[in-house]
């Protein structure tokens, strides 16, 4: 079950350090670029980041997910599904 205090939003540059610390699958400078392009979403619980989703575009206009990650303890609760539906 998804709690009501779960919130998904576009990542902001102020969240770069958290993403840099947790996302080892991408060059850290690219994270900044993707945040600027609004290609990173974060999910929060009580204003604390608990996961993120990165995406790119096919043919410059069809989004596809390249990475979806949740902190242990938040998996298998429907939050990933909420990300996908967002």
VENKADA-V765262 format. One record per pair of residues at least 24 apart in sequence whose ideal C-beta (glycine too) atoms are under 6 Angstrom apart, sorted by the first residue. I is the first residue (numbers start at 1). J is the second residue. D is the distance in whole Angstrom. If there is no record, write none. Layout:
# VENKADA-V765262
i->{I,I}
j->{J,J}
d->{D,D}
This chain:
# VENKADA-V765262
i->{2,2,5,5,6,7,8,8,8,10,11,11,11,15,18,50,53}
j->{78,82,45,46,45,44,41,43,86,38,35,40,42,42,49,74,83}
d->{5,6,6,5,5,5,6,5,5,5,5,4,5,6,5,5,5}
